[in-house]
């Protein structure tokens, strides 16, 4: 398996509509996988950064979620409108601060 500098794990877990925990798939995460792969390829970064579908990341309550590793950052409420910004940031080794909901396992702003 080739090693990449960074990974974007996009949760595509699906629960039934109306489930109290919700799910990333019902929040629109599935199209994010291909959109991020395409955006990374257009930037010429697909050989350094891997965007891949993931099972549940246990972030159901925050909408479509993505975990960026090895930065230990979780993005929440991600939409297709955020894809280009995420792809550019990760390609440059940056984090999209406005989307961060967890950093190093703690809620943003939490301990």
Backbone as ProteinMPNN parsed JSONL, in Angstrom:
{"seq_chain_A": "XXXXXXXXXXXXXXXXXXXXXXXXXXXXXXXXXXXXXXXXXXXXXXXXXXXXXXXXXXXXXXXXXXXXXXXXXXXXXXXXXXXXXXXXXXXXXXXXXXXXXXXXXXXXXXX", "coords_chain_A": {"N_chain_A": [[0.847, -1.178, 0.0], [0.667, 2.138, -0.936], [2.131, 4.843, 0.821], [0.651, 7.816, 1.997], [0.893, 11.375, 2.488], [-1.183, 12.64, 3.817], [-4.498, 11.816, 4.884], [-7.919, 11.817, 4.07], [-10.701, 10.896, 5.625], [-13.848, 10.174, 4.808], [-16.911, 10.006, 6.19], [-19.376, 7.691, 5.364], [-21.438, 6.42, 6.497], [-24.677, 5.037, 6.816], [-27.796, 5.437, 8.226], [-31.23, 4.666, 8.958], [-33.597, 7.072, 7.729], [-34.658, 9.531, 9.964], [-33.577, 8.353, 12.186], [-32.497, 8.749, 15.53], [-29.782, 9.436, 15.969], [-28.963, 10.294, 13.534], [-27.12, 10.378, 10.383], [-24.141, 10.41, 8.438], [-24.374, 9.877, 5.691], [-27.085, 10.438, 5.139], [-26.865, 13.082, 5.517], [-25.609, 14.001, 3.323], [-23.012, 13.07, 2.668], [-22.008, 11.143, 0.849], [-21.585, 12.024, -1.935], [-19.37, 13.611, -1.474], [-17.045, 12.092, -1.408], [-16.208, 11.293, -4.068], [-16.068, 13.861, -5.136], [-14.015, 15.074, -3.626], [-11.858, 13.387, -4.298], [-11.654, 13.959, -7.02], [-11.101, 16.739, -6.947], [-8.625, 16.728, -5.629], [-7.103, 15.342, -7.507], [-7.191, 17.157, -9.652], [-5.638, 19.154, -8.573], [-3.23, 17.957, -8.624], [-2.457, 16.49, -6.448], [-3.199, 13.98, -5.671], [-1.454, 11.851, -5.439], [-0.209, 12.27, -3.066], [-2.115, 12.689, -1.147], [-4.879, 11.028, 0.158], [-8.238, 10.584, -0.383], [-10.898, 8.945, 1.037], [-13.714, 6.769, 1.387], [-15.353, 6.1, 4.457], [-16.436, 4.084, 7.194], [-18.591, 4.516, 10.035], [-17.616, 7.317, 11.926], [-18.244, 8.071, 14.404], [-19.336, 10.589, 14.762], [-21.878, 11.443, 14.373], [-23.742, 13.429, 15.029], [-22.927, 15.817, 13.911], [-23.445, 16.259, 11.264], [-22.42, 15.735, 7.822], [-19.267, 14.335, 8.001], [-15.671, 14.58, 8.162], [-12.527, 13.183, 8.74], [-9.292, 14.299, 9.114], [-6.16, 13.075, 8.742], [-2.615, 12.908, 9.271], [-3.359, 14.854, 11.088], [-5.239, 14.794, 13.091], [-7.818, 15.962, 13.097], [-11.239, 16.778, 12.951], [-13.749, 17.527, 10.687], [-16.928, 19.1, 10.457], [-20.381, 19.174, 9.343], [-19.944, 19.338, 6.601], [-20.163, 20.3, 3.196], [-20.758, 20.025, -0.373], [-19.995, 22.487, -1.318], [-17.772, 23.063, 0.175], [-15.681, 21.532, -0.714], [-13.573, 22.305, -2.601], [-12.127, 24.142, -1.066], [-11.298, 22.534, 1.1], [-9.738, 20.619, -0.271], [-7.703, 22.242, -1.388], [-6.562, 23.279, 0.959], [-5.661, 20.948, 2.367], [-3.83, 19.997, 0.509], [-1.904, 21.916, 0.735], [-1.059, 21.494, 3.266], [-2.555, 22.599, 5.266], [-5.268, 23.423, 7.544], [-8.793, 23.66, 7.477], [-10.05, 25.868, 9.318], [-12.641, 26.907, 9.941], [-14.334, 24.765, 9.657], [-13.64, 22.931, 11.555], [-14.486, 20.706, 14.129], [-13.594, 18.96, 16.005], [-10.426, 18.569, 17.516], [-7.509, 16.834, 17.965], [-8.973, 14.92, 19.399], [-10.657, 16.347, 21.103], [-13.523, 18.484, 21.559], [-13.784, 21.391, 19.478], [-12.386, 24.212, 20.906], [-12.731, 23.074, 23.33], [-11.631, 21.129, 26.203]], "CA_chain_A": [[0.0, 0.0, 0.0], [1.473, 3.363, -0.934], [1.91, 5.761, 1.941], [0.311, 9.184, 1.623], [1.199, 12.362, 3.523], [-2.403, 12.913, 4.562], [-5.688, 11.063, 4.52], [-9.235, 12.368, 4.389], [-11.669, 9.825, 5.802], [-15.18, 10.752, 4.679], [-17.896, 9.058, 6.706], [-20.52, 7.44, 4.495], [-22.35, 5.558, 7.242], [-26.086, 5.345, 6.56], [-28.836, 4.926, 9.12], [-32.55, 5.007, 8.416], [-34.062, 8.454, 7.894], [-35.372, 9.694, 11.217], [-32.833, 7.766, 13.302], [-32.155, 9.85, 16.442], [-28.381, 9.852, 15.856], [-28.683, 10.784, 12.197], [-25.992, 9.706, 9.744], [-23.442, 11.261, 7.474], [-24.915, 9.662, 4.35], [-28.326, 11.19, 4.996], [-26.485, 14.5, 5.556], [-24.998, 14.346, 2.052], [-21.572, 12.792, 2.599], [-21.574, 10.235, -0.216], [-20.987, 12.724, -3.08], [-18.115, 14.255, -1.082], [-15.914, 11.197, -1.661], [-15.749, 11.47, -5.452], [-15.734, 15.277, -5.35], [-12.685, 15.322, -3.066], [-10.886, 12.679, -5.125], [-11.512, 14.734, -8.252], [-10.437, 18.013, -6.631], [-7.217, 16.434, -5.343], [-6.477, 14.996, -8.781], [-7.026, 18.402, -10.412], [-4.535, 19.9, -7.949], [-2.009, 17.164, -8.732], [-2.099, 16.079, -5.087], [-3.757, 12.663, -5.362], [-0.396, 10.902, -5.092], [0.238, 12.587, -1.694], [-3.275, 12.774, -0.254], [-5.903, 10.047, -0.193], [-9.604, 10.773, 0.096], [-11.536, 7.642, 0.963], [-14.94, 6.554, 2.147], [-15.144, 5.47, 5.753], [-17.609, 3.753, 7.982], [-18.925, 5.481, 11.075], [-16.54, 7.98, 12.662], [-18.84, 8.414, 15.693], [-19.575, 12.034, 14.775], [-23.182, 11.49, 13.713], [-24.515, 14.627, 15.36], [-22.39, 17.045, 13.313], [-23.658, 16.27, 9.821], [-21.378, 15.059, 7.047], [-17.998, 14.56, 8.699], [-14.411, 14.135, 7.568], [-11.382, 13.214, 9.641], [-8.032, 14.522, 8.403], [-5.015, 12.505, 9.45], [-2.32, 12.697, 10.685], [-3.583, 16.097, 11.834], [-6.195, 14.526, 14.174], [-8.821, 17.012, 12.999], [-12.518, 16.369, 12.385], [-14.587, 18.579, 10.114], [-18.345, 18.789, 10.54], [-21.349, 19.877, 8.499], [-19.273, 19.566, 5.323], [-21.019, 20.241, 2.005], [-20.024, 20.085, -1.64], [-19.421, 23.834, -1.452], [-16.515, 23.115, 0.93], [-14.712, 20.583, -1.278], [-12.381, 22.953, -3.164], [-11.356, 24.725, 0.035], [-10.657, 21.429, 1.829], [-8.695, 20.042, -1.128], [-6.58, 23.19, -1.451], [-5.924, 23.361, 2.274], [-4.919, 19.72, 2.678], [-2.697, 19.933, -0.418], [-0.898, 22.856, 1.24], [-0.735, 21.135, 4.646], [-3.322, 23.466, 6.168], [-6.551, 22.96, 8.078], [-9.889, 24.605, 7.275], [-10.453, 26.126, 10.709], [-14.073, 27.164, 10.105], [-15.052, 23.492, 9.652], [-13.148, 22.057, 12.633], [-15.36, 20.461, 15.279], [-12.746, 18.276, 16.973], [-8.987, 18.605, 17.267], [-6.825, 15.945, 18.912], [-9.95, 14.189, 20.206], [-11.478, 17.214, 21.957], [-14.323, 19.443, 20.806], [-13.126, 22.671, 19.228], [-12.54, 25.125, 22.021], [-12.886, 22.314, 24.582], [-10.427, 20.573, 26.85]], "C_chain_A": [[0.891, 1.239, 0.0], [1.113, 4.25, 0.253], [1.591, 7.153, 1.39], [0.676, 10.099, 2.784], [-0.01, 12.624, 4.417], [-3.539, 12.055, 4.013], [-6.922, 11.846, 4.93], [-10.206, 11.19, 4.439], [-13.055, 10.452, 5.828], [-16.187, 9.707, 5.129], [-19.049, 8.929, 5.722], [-21.508, 6.485, 5.176], [-23.788, 6.01, 7.004], [-26.965, 4.647, 7.589], [-30.177, 5.302, 8.499], [-32.885, 6.481, 8.67], [-34.902, 8.512, 9.16], [-34.672, 9.065, 12.411], [-32.366, 8.899, 14.212], [-30.695, 10.318, 16.357], [-28.086, 10.493, 14.508], [-27.596, 9.951, 11.557], [-25.399, 10.628, 8.705], [-24.021, 11.102, 6.071], [-26.204, 10.442, 4.154], [-28.08, 12.695, 5.109], [-25.699, 14.9, 4.303], [-23.528, 14.017, 1.885], [-21.143, 11.974, 1.384], [-20.982, 10.953, -1.434], [-19.652, 13.401, -2.749], [-16.896, 13.407, -1.441], [-15.368, 11.434, -3.068], [-15.354, 12.917, -5.727], [-14.349, 15.6, -4.805], [-11.6, 14.608, -3.861], [-10.607, 13.472, -6.397], [-10.755, 16.036, -8.014], [-8.961, 17.8, -6.349], [-6.46, 16.08, -6.622], [-6.221, 16.25, -9.616], [-5.88, 19.241, -9.872], [-3.196, 19.167, -8.093], [-1.543, 16.622, -7.396], [-2.558, 14.668, -4.739], [-2.695, 11.622, -5.026], [0.141, 11.134, -3.675], [-0.887, 12.53, -0.68], [-4.34, 11.805, -0.747], [-7.223, 10.432, 0.444], [-10.298, 9.427, -0.043], [-12.78, 7.586, 1.838], [-14.609, 5.793, 3.419], [-16.49, 5.042, 6.315], [-17.788, 4.809, 9.062], [-17.685, 6.001, 11.807], [-17.013, 8.445, 14.034], [-19.004, 9.926, 15.867], [-20.954, 12.344, 14.178], [-23.923, 12.815, 13.893], [-24.039, 15.887, 14.66], [-22.58, 17.106, 11.809], [-22.536, 15.537, 9.117], [-20.019, 15.388, 7.66], [-16.821, 13.944, 7.957], [-13.343, 14.212, 8.649], [-10.127, 13.324, 8.785], [-6.888, 14.036, 9.276], [-3.74, 12.735, 8.654], [-2.555, 13.924, 11.56], [-4.554, 15.938, 12.999], [-7.257, 15.615, 14.256], [-10.085, 16.415, 12.39], [-13.264, 17.608, 11.919], [-16.042, 18.141, 10.223], [-19.187, 19.665, 9.651], [-20.74, 20.248, 7.152], [-20.276, 19.415, 4.184], [-20.142, 20.242, 0.758], [-19.39, 21.452, -1.863], [-18.078, 23.966, -0.744], [-15.383, 22.323, 0.293], [-13.448, 21.268, -1.786], [-11.502, 23.554, -2.076], [-10.621, 23.644, 0.834], [-9.508, 20.862, 1.01], [-7.481, 20.964, -1.2], [-5.819, 23.23, -0.132], [-5.094, 22.12, 2.562], [-3.708, 19.576, 1.755], [-1.557, 20.836, 0.035], [-0.497, 22.553, 2.683], [-1.443, 21.997, 5.672], [-4.611, 22.78, 6.603], [-7.583, 24.05, 7.816], [-10.528, 24.855, 8.641], [-11.957, 26.297, 10.886], [-14.902, 25.878, 10.131], [-14.668, 22.569, 10.803], [-14.176, 21.957, 13.756], [-14.624, 19.699, 16.377], [-11.298, 18.405, 16.531], [-8.326, 17.791, 18.366], [-7.803, 15.298, 19.895], [-10.846, 15.034, 21.095], [-12.319, 18.147, 21.096], [-13.573, 20.748, 20.625], [-13.427, 23.631, 20.367], [-12.665, 24.42, 23.36], [-11.565, 21.818, 25.101], [-10.408, 19.079, 26.682]], "O_chain_A": [[1.774, 1.369, 0.848], [-0.052, 4.381, 0.628], [2.206, 7.599, 0.421], [0.759, 9.654, 3.929], [0.129, 12.807, 5.626], [-3.536, 11.635, 2.856], [-6.964, 12.457, 5.997], [-10.495, 10.568, 3.417], [-13.395, 11.178, 6.762], [-16.303, 8.644, 4.518], [-19.63, 9.928, 5.297], [-22.309, 5.827, 4.512], [-24.083, 7.205, 6.991], [-26.883, 3.435, 7.79], [-30.243, 6.158, 7.617], [-32.503, 7.053, 9.691], [-35.75, 7.652, 9.399], [-35.127, 9.227, 13.543], [-31.883, 9.917, 13.716], [-30.406, 11.48, 16.646], [-27.066, 11.165, 14.352], [-27.186, 8.931, 12.11], [-26.071, 11.508, 8.167], [-24.147, 12.084, 5.34], [-26.399, 11.049, 3.101], [-28.974, 13.494, 4.83], [-25.181, 16.014, 4.228], [-22.855, 14.618, 1.047], [-20.005, 12.108, 0.935], [-19.945, 10.515, -1.931], [-18.887, 13.729, -3.656], [-15.832, 13.948, -1.744], [-14.188, 11.742, -3.231], [-14.407, 13.17, -6.471], [-13.585, 16.321, -5.447], [-10.527, 15.171, -4.076], [-9.453, 13.633, -6.796], [-9.87, 16.394, -8.791], [-8.128, 18.598, -6.777], [-5.308, 16.476, -6.796], [-5.157, 16.39, -10.218], [-5.223, 19.96, -10.626], [-2.151, 19.702, -7.723], [-0.361, 16.324, -7.225], [-2.329, 14.207, -3.621], [-3.002, 10.613, -4.392], [0.864, 10.292, -3.142], [-0.645, 12.345, 0.513], [-4.659, 11.773, -1.935], [-7.316, 10.587, 1.661], [-10.289, 8.832, -1.121], [-12.882, 8.252, 2.868], [-13.707, 4.957, 3.45], [-17.537, 5.577, 5.95], [-17.188, 5.882, 8.991], [-16.83, 5.232, 12.244], [-16.281, 9.131, 14.747], [-18.837, 10.466, 16.961], [-21.153, 13.388, 13.556], [-24.645, 13.257, 12.999], [-24.675, 16.933, 14.79], [-21.944, 17.92, 11.14], [-21.781, 14.798, 9.749], [-19.662, 16.555, 7.821], [-16.947, 12.951, 7.241], [-13.267, 15.195, 9.387], [-9.925, 12.545, 7.854], [-6.678, 14.517, 10.39], [-3.803, 12.752, 7.425], [-2.005, 14.017, 12.658], [-4.685, 16.85, 13.816], [-7.561, 16.126, 15.334], [-10.017, 15.644, 11.433], [-13.393, 18.594, 12.644], [-16.352, 16.956, 10.097], [-18.774, 20.753, 9.25], [-20.986, 21.334, 6.626], [-21.126, 18.525, 4.201], [-18.929, 20.437, 0.839], [-18.359, 21.558, -2.527], [-17.32, 24.891, -1.035], [-14.235, 22.437, 0.723], [-12.347, 20.847, -1.432], [-10.275, 23.483, -2.152], [-9.459, 23.82, 1.2], [-8.418, 20.646, 1.54], [-6.346, 20.5, -1.083], [-4.588, 23.216, -0.11], [-3.935, 22.233, 2.961], [-2.666, 19.081, 2.183], [-0.389, 20.562, -0.241], [0.315, 23.273, 3.263], [-0.991, 22.117, 6.811], [-4.983, 21.718, 6.103], [-7.274, 25.237, 7.925], [-11.434, 24.133, 9.057], [-12.499, 25.863, 11.903], [-16.048, 25.894, 10.579], [-15.303, 21.534, 11.003], [-14.668, 22.963, 14.265], [-14.993, 19.785, 17.549], [-10.983, 18.357, 15.342], [-8.554, 18.029, 19.552], [-7.496, 15.147, 21.077], [-11.715, 14.492, 21.778], [-11.884, 18.559, 20.021], [-12.82, 21.169, 21.503], [-14.583, 23.832, 20.74], [-12.703, 25.067, 24.406], [-10.513, 22.06, 24.51], [-9.482, 18.417, 27.151]]}, "name": "protein", "num_of_chains": 1, "seq": "XXXXXXXXXXXXXXXXXXXXXXXXXXXXXXXXXXXXXXXXXXXXXXXXXXXXXXXXXXXXXXXXXXXXXXXXXXXXXXXXXXXXXXXXXXXXXXXXXXXXXXXXXXXXXXX"}
